[in-house]
Amino acid sequence: MARQKKIFLDESEMPKQWYNLAPDLLTPLNPPLGPDGNPVSPEALAPVFPMNLIEQEVSQERWIDIPEEVRQILMQWRPSPLIRAYELEEALGTPAKIYYKNESVSPAGSHKPNTAVPQAWYNKQFGIKKLTTETGAGQWGSALSYACAQIGGIECKVFMVRVSFDQKPFRKIMMQTWGGQCVPSPSMETQAGRDILAQFPDTPGSLGIAISEAVEAAVTDPTGQTRYALGSVLNHVMLHQTIIGLEAKKQFAKIGIKNPDVVIGCCGGGSNFAGISFPFMYEKVNGANIQIIGAEPFSCPTLTKGKFVYDHGDVAKMTPLLPMHSLGHDFIPAPIHAGGLRYHGMSPLVSAALRDGLMEAQAIHQSECFEAGLLFAKTEGIIPAPESTHAIASAIREALKAKEEGKEKVILFNLSGNGVMDLLGYDKYMSGQLTDYEYPEHEIEASMSKLNGLPLPK
């Protein structure tokens, strides 16, 4: 009998609502704060985001409708397939059943269009003509450029972290192909960029710096027709990504599985992790026994070594203070190839989930991750993005643990993107040029010390 490799949903079965974890947290979410230490009002965010997205950011509604026009664009690649990794299982000799949600099938090659499309749509509805944003490895910049092209009538400008801009030139070309403009960050185009370059002329850049530049470019537009779009961290971004896990639940139901035993996603700012895991956290809150793991780089250990604090989302402190796990807004991670995971902070919702015991975190060295990526490519055929290899490495750990225990666990991980634009990293790993890096404790402490005097979340 032929075995079923892929589990599909019909387009009519694609979710019509997103899931919001906020009302189901065991402890209420701490509000963002202004520089005076008081909660930020929705009106104070209006120069940065359109009010319709601000409403989602602060919403306590569990289910939020997906606009039909957004669903129609998402149907270019959604529902994405749920795939059984038979060949990987056989290579590992594990009794575990490994499944992955293949988000690499989107036009931009990652999960990022899941929120780029609705963000562009909501901005257009609000009358916005131009979006600015940041990007690390380039997946988000590519996705927003694609989304603006699909929605039409919106310009897109992307500040790309300099080390990734240099490592991944084809990402810039992807953005330009969809009509986006891409500049390396820090740049001379903003005051934030000029200040950083004056102090650190050879800096590799960071997502925190790029966010500062993008926010500044948005709020200083004299026409008032520019807004900022963020590819991770914020509540409305987590919300849009839950379509991943909601589809996976329907796909598991088709093969008689109520819930997986283990759910895994890589963690940078939190978006793809939230997408795969939040719908299963809903089940966990309601009594299901599910182990949920966020896998992050050893060189940027936000969840495993960062503290739960109030911190700015960017270097220039243009964002509100967010309640999140952070390494400090001045923290500049090592220039690893998983550029999408090089962020000092973490989504407040993901941070709250860790605080409430709904998940656990693992830090993994990039050599183990690239080794996992090579095994996955040789067995499953897809070259995974360096970010996604963190989830694969964690899944392999859990599958080998199941082998030792003799347990037939069901493991689900999110393949957040493909690595066809990240082959330089694979080349450096295979030629022995990549080394593991663990940030010295004293440097993390020095970065965290600059948060002294800021309020602490509950």
NORCORGI-V97159 format. One record per backbone hydrogen bond with DSSP energy under -0.5 kcal/mol. NH is the residue of the N-H (numbers start at 1). CO is the residue of the C=O. Records with the same first field share a line. If there is no record, write none. Layout:
NH: CO ; CO
This chain:
5: 3
7: 82
8: 6
13: 10
14: 11
18: 64
20: 62
21: 19
24: 21
25: 21 ; 22
33: 321
34: 38
37: 34
40: 32
44: 41
45: 41 ; 42
46: 43
48: 45
49: 45
53: 50
54: 50
55: 51
56: 52
57: 53
58: 54
59: 56
64: 18
66: 16
67: 65
71: 67
72: 68
73: 69
74: 70
75: 71
76: 73
77: 74
78: 74
82: 7
83: 81 ; 100
84: 5
85: 83 ; 98
86: 84
89: 85
90: 86
91: 87
92: 88
93: 89
94: 89
97: 409
98: 96
99: 97 ; 411
100: 83
101: 413
102: 81 ; 100
103: 101 ; 415
105: 102
106: 103
109: 106
111: 416
113: 110
114: 111
115: 112
116: 112
117: 113
119: 115
120: 116
121: 117
122: 118
123: 119
124: 120
125: 121
126: 122
127: 124
128: 123
129: 225
130: 225
131: 155
132: 227
133: 157
135: 159
142: 138
143: 139
144: 140
145: 141
146: 142
147: 143
148: 144
149: 145
150: 146
151: 147
152: 148
154: 148
155: 129
157: 131
158: 181
159: 133
160: 158 ; 183
161: 135
162: 185
163: 204
164: 161
165: 161
166: 162
167: 163
168: 164
171: 168
172: 168
173: 169
174: 170
175: 171
176: 172
177: 173
178: 174
179: 176
180: 175
181: 156
183: 158
185: 160
194: 190
195: 191
196: 192
197: 193
198: 194
199: 195
200: 196
203: 200
207: 342
210: 206
211: 207
212: 208
213: 209
214: 210
215: 211
216: 212
217: 213
218: 214
219: 215
220: 216
221: 218
222: 220
224: 221
227: 130
228: 48
229: 132
234: 232
237: 234
238: 234
239: 235
240: 236
241: 237
242: 238 ; 239
243: 240
244: 241
245: 275
246: 242
247: 243
248: 244
249: 245
250: 246
251: 247
252: 248
253: 249
254: 250
255: 251 ; 252
256: 253
257: 252
258: 256
261: 410
262: 410
263: 291
264: 412
265: 293
267: 295
274: 270
275: 271
276: 272
277: 273
278: 274
280: 277
281: 277
282: 278
283: 279
284: 280
285: 281
286: 282
287: 284
288: 283
290: 288
291: 261
292: 290
293: 263
294: 360
295: 265 ; 293
296: 294 ; 362
298: 364
300: 297
301: 298
302: 300
305: 301
306: 301
307: 326
309: 307 ; 324
310: 455
311: 309 ; 322
313: 320
315: 208
317: 314
321: 33
322: 311
324: 309 ; 322
326: 307
327: 344
331: 328
333: 331
334: 299
336: 334
339: 337
341: 338
342: 339
343: 341
347: 269
348: 233
351: 347
352: 348
353: 349
354: 350
355: 351
356: 352
357: 354
358: 353
359: 353
360: 292
362: 294
364: 296
369: 365
370: 366
371: 367
372: 368
373: 369
374: 370
375: 371
376: 372
377: 373
378: 374
379: 375
380: 376
381: 376 ; 377
384: 382
385: 417
389: 385
390: 386 ; 387
391: 387 ; 388
392: 388
393: 389
394: 390
395: 391
396: 392
397: 393
398: 394
399: 395
400: 396
401: 397
402: 398
403: 399
404: 400
405: 401
406: 402
407: 402
409: 407
411: 97 ; 409
412: 262
413: 99
414: 264
415: 101 ; 413
416: 414
418: 109
419: 383
422: 419
425: 422
426: 422
427: 423
428: 424
429: 425
430: 426
431: 427
432: 429
433: 428
434: 428
439: 298
443: 440
444: 440
445: 441
446: 442
447: 443
448: 444
449: 445
450: 446 ; 447
451: 448
452: 449
454: 451
